[in-house]
Amino acid sequence: MTQTDAFLAEIADALGADAVNRSDETIARYGENTMPGGDRPPAAVLYPGSAAEVQAIVRAANRHRIALYPIGTGNNIGLGSRSANLAGFVVVDLGRRMNRILDIDDRLGFAVVEPGVSYQMLHDELARRGDRLMVDVTSGPPQGGIIGNALDKGAGYTPYFDHFGSTCGMEVVLGTGEVLRTGDGALDGQDAANWHVSKYSFGPILDGLFAQSNYGIVTRVGIWLMPRPPAIRSFHFTYPDDADLGEIVELCRPLKLSNYVPTLFRVGNDVYLCGSESVSPTYPHAFTDDARRAMRDRHGLGSWTVSGAFYGASDAALEPQIERMRVHFGRSGKARYIPHDEAAAIPALEVAINAFSGHPSVGELGLLKWRPGGGNTWFLPGTPMDGRIANEVQDVCRQIYVQHGIDYMVMNVCGARFARGLHVLAFNRDDPDERRRADACYRQMAEAVARLGIFVGRAPLDYHDLHMGQAMPAFAQACGAIKQALDPNGVIAPGRYGIA
Ligand SMILES: Cc1cc2nc3c(=O)[nH]c(=O)nc-3n(C[C@H](O)[C@H](O)[C@H](O)COP(=O)(O)OP(=O)(O)OC[C@H]3O[C@@H](n4cnc5c(N)ncnc54)[C@H](O)[C@@H]3O)c2cc1C
C-alpha cells in the first residue's frame, strides 16, 4: 500500500467513502485547465463537509506526508481552474459540501460564507431577501467562489471592488491542523460580536497571510455588502486610436481621486470587448489592424472604450452627473458617447453594466472561444494611473503579442492611483506551437514589464515560480519562514505562489 493509499483509506474511514473520489473521470476533470503548461491530474479528490473534517484531512496529510490542494469552486479559469500546482497532489474540493451561507446581516451589511458559496448563490439569496444589499461580482464565471476569489486577490467594479479588502474575519485550518480565527474572532471561549465587522482588532493583522499563499485552508469568511442603490446609470465613451489610452487614463484619475465616480473604470480594447461576442475571423492567422478596425466598426466600439457608472435615487437624479461626464470625456473631441440604454443592447457593454450592478453574468466567457482549443491564460501587471506609463506598457506588451502571433486583448481596470491590466492570452491549446508561443509571450512580457519596474498582482499557476524568482530574496525567505512555522511538513499546496 502506498502512502497515498493509506492516507485515502484513513480519510474514507473518518469521513465516509463518499468523501473520497479516485475515478478516472474525476481525476481527468480536476486536472484540466486552460493554461499553456498542460493538465495536472491529481491523485484523488476529497469532499470535506465541515472545518472539523478539513482538520482531520490536514492532520492525516501530516502523518502520511501528503500534498493537498484546496479549491473553493475551482472556477479560476485562466489561472489554474481546478488543477493543483503539481500533478499528483490530493485536491480538497471544499465547495462540494461546504457551500452554506452561514449568516446575512441586513442591518450591518455583511454575509458569512463557506468556500463553496458562489457569486450567483449569494446574489440570488440577497435577491430573495428583497434585494436590499448587493455583492460585488466579477465579470467572470458566476459560479466563481467568494472566498477563492478574495484569497486570490480578485476584484470587481463597484465601490466594494476590492474582494480581499471586503473580507472581515476568517476561520482557517492551518498546515498544522490547528484552527485559527482572525481579528476579533480570536477572542477565546466567546462568540465574538465584532468578528465580521471590525478589521483592526488586537495584535497583528493575520488575514493577509492567507491571500495568495499556502499557509492554511480557509473554511469561513465574513464579506461586506453594499446597500443596493435605487438607480444605476452607466456611461460609455469610445476612442478611435490605440494611443488614446494615455488620454483616457489622465481623464479617469481625477474622477477616482475625488471618488466623484463611485465605480472603477473599465477601459477595454477592441479585441477584448468584441472578442466576447465572436470568434477570430482571421484564425489561424493573427488579427490584422484592418480586421480590428472592421470589427470594432461593426460593433460600434473604438480602439478603446471606457465605462463607468453612477448610483443614486433615480435615473433623473443622475442625469446631471452623466452630463458632466460628457463634458469631461468630450474635451479633446475624440470621444464618442454611448448612453446607458444603447450600451445595454451591446453585449460587451452589458457585461460592464451587470458588473456595476452586482449581477453575475456569463457574457465575458465568450473570450474563451476567440480561438479554437480553449487555451486561455491571463497576464496581470498593474500601472500607476499615469497616461504616459500606460501607453509605454501598452506599446511593450502589444509588440510582444504581435511577435508571438497572439491577438492583443486587454481590459484596464482603473482606480485612483493604479490600474490593473487584464491581459488575456487566447490560444489554441490543441496546437503545440500555439501553446509554446503563448507561454513564450507571457514570459517575455513578465520580463519586459519588470524592467519598467512593474510586477504582477496575481498569476496563473504555470508562472508562480517565475514571479517568485523576480522578488527580492528577503521576500522569498520571509514567505518560506512563515510556511515553516504554520505548515512545517509542507502539506498545503507546496510550491503554490512559489512558496516551498
Ligand atoms: C472571462 C473571464 C473573466 C474574469 N473576470 C474576472 C474578474 O472580473 N475579476 C476576477 O477577480 N477574476 C476574474 N476572472 C478569473 C476567475 O475566473 C475568478 O477570479 C474566479 O472567481 C476564481 O475562481 P474561484 O473563486 O472558483 O476560486 P478557486 O479556483 O476555488 O480558488 C482560487 C485559488 O484560491 C485557492 N483557494 C480557494 N479556496 C481556498 C480556501 N478555502 N482556502 C485556501 N485556499 C483556497 C485555490 O488554491 C486557488 O488557487 C475571470 C475569468 C474569466 C475566464
The ligand as a MOL file (V3000), in Angstrom:
LIG
                    3D

  0  0  0     0  0            999 V3000
M  V30 BEGIN CTAB
M  V30 COUNTS 53 58 0 0 0
M  V30 BEGIN ATOM
M  V30 1 C -13.7270 35.7650 -18.9560 0
M  V30 2 C -13.2310 35.8120 -17.5480 0
M  V30 3 C -13.4170 36.9440 -16.7980 0
M  V30 4 C -12.9290 37.0110 -15.4820 0
M  V30 5 N -13.1560 38.1430 -14.7750 0
M  V30 6 C -12.6730 38.2420 -13.5240 0
M  V30 7 C -12.8890 39.4530 -12.7760 0
M  V30 8 O -13.5680 40.3840 -13.2000 0
M  V30 9 N -12.3340 39.5160 -11.5410 0
M  V30 10 C -11.6250 38.4830 -11.0120 0
M  V30 11 O -11.1640 38.5950 -9.8770 0
M  V30 12 N -11.4180 37.3540 -11.6930 0
M  V30 13 C -11.9260 37.1920 -12.9320 0
M  V30 14 N -11.7220 36.0280 -13.6220 0
M  V30 15 C -10.9050 34.9650 -13.0230 0
M  V30 16 C -11.6260 33.8270 -12.2550 0
M  V30 17 O -12.4760 33.1180 -13.0570 0
M  V30 18 C -12.3170 34.2600 -10.9830 0
M  V30 19 O -11.4560 35.0220 -10.2050 0
M  V30 20 C -12.9190 33.1210 -10.1640 0
M  V30 21 O -13.9860 33.6400 -9.4380 0
M  V30 22 C -11.9620 32.4770 -9.1640 0
M  V30 23 O -12.3120 31.1420 -9.0350 0
M  V30 24 P -12.9100 30.5220 -7.6870 0
M  V30 25 O -13.4960 31.5720 -6.9030 0
M  V30 26 O -13.7600 29.4060 -8.0870 0
M  V30 27 O -11.5920 30.1040 -6.9610 0
M  V30 28 P -10.9030 28.7040 -6.7360 0
M  V30 29 O -10.4230 28.1320 -8.0270 0
M  V30 30 O -11.7570 27.8480 -5.9040 0
M  V30 31 O -9.6590 29.2050 -5.9040 0
M  V30 32 C -8.7890 30.1860 -6.3480 0
M  V30 33 C -7.4430 29.9430 -5.6750 0
M  V30 34 O -7.5450 30.1380 -4.2560 0
M  V30 35 C -7.1850 28.9660 -3.5210 0
M  V30 36 N -8.2680 28.6660 -2.5910 0
M  V30 37 C -9.5820 28.5790 -2.9020 0
M  V30 38 N -10.3190 28.3630 -1.8190 0
M  V30 39 C -9.4570 28.2800 -0.7780 0
M  V30 40 C -9.6240 28.0830 0.6100 0
M  V30 41 N -10.8310 27.9500 1.1170 0
M  V30 42 N -8.5360 28.0620 1.3880 0
M  V30 43 C -7.2980 28.2320 0.8680 0
M  V30 44 N -7.0840 28.4450 -0.4530 0
M  V30 45 C -8.1430 28.4720 -1.2610 0
M  V30 46 C -7.0630 27.8420 -4.5270 0
M  V30 47 O -5.9650 27.0350 -4.2340 0
M  V30 48 C -6.9520 28.5220 -5.8840 0
M  V30 49 O -5.6310 28.6020 -6.3170 0
M  V30 50 C -12.2200 35.9170 -14.9240 0
M  V30 51 C -12.0470 34.7550 -15.6920 0
M  V30 52 C -12.5470 34.6950 -16.9800 0
M  V30 53 C -12.3350 33.4430 -17.7630 0
M  V30 END ATOM
M  V30 BEGIN BOND
M  V30 1 1 1 2
M  V30 2 1 2 3
M  V30 3 2 2 52
M  V30 4 2 3 4
M  V30 5 1 4 5
M  V30 6 1 4 50
M  V30 7 2 5 6
M  V30 8 1 6 7
M  V30 9 1 6 13
M  V30 10 2 7 8
M  V30 11 1 7 9
M  V30 12 1 9 10
M  V30 13 2 10 11
M  V30 14 1 10 12
M  V30 15 2 12 13
M  V30 16 1 13 14
M  V30 17 1 14 15
M  V30 18 1 14 50
M  V30 19 1 15 16
M  V30 20 1 16 17
M  V30 21 1 16 18
M  V30 22 1 18 19
M  V30 23 1 18 20
M  V30 24 1 20 21
M  V30 25 1 20 22
M  V30 26 1 22 23
M  V30 27 1 23 24
M  V30 28 2 24 25
M  V30 29 1 24 26
M  V30 30 1 24 27
M  V30 31 1 27 28
M  V30 32 2 28 29
M  V30 33 1 28 30
M  V30 34 1 28 31
M  V30 35 1 31 32
M  V30 36 1 32 33
M  V30 37 1 33 34
M  V30 38 1 33 48
M  V30 39 1 34 35
M  V30 40 1 35 36
M  V30 41 1 35 46
M  V30 42 1 36 37
M  V30 43 1 36 45
M  V30 44 2 37 38
M  V30 45 1 38 39
M  V30 46 1 39 40
M  V30 47 2 39 45
M  V30 48 1 40 41
M  V30 49 2 40 42
M  V30 50 1 42 43
M  V30 51 2 43 44
M  V30 52 1 44 45
M  V30 53 1 46 47
M  V30 54 1 46 48
M  V30 55 1 48 49
M  V30 56 2 50 51
M  V30 57 1 51 52
M  V30 58 1 52 53
M  V30 END BOND
M  V30 END CTAB
M  END
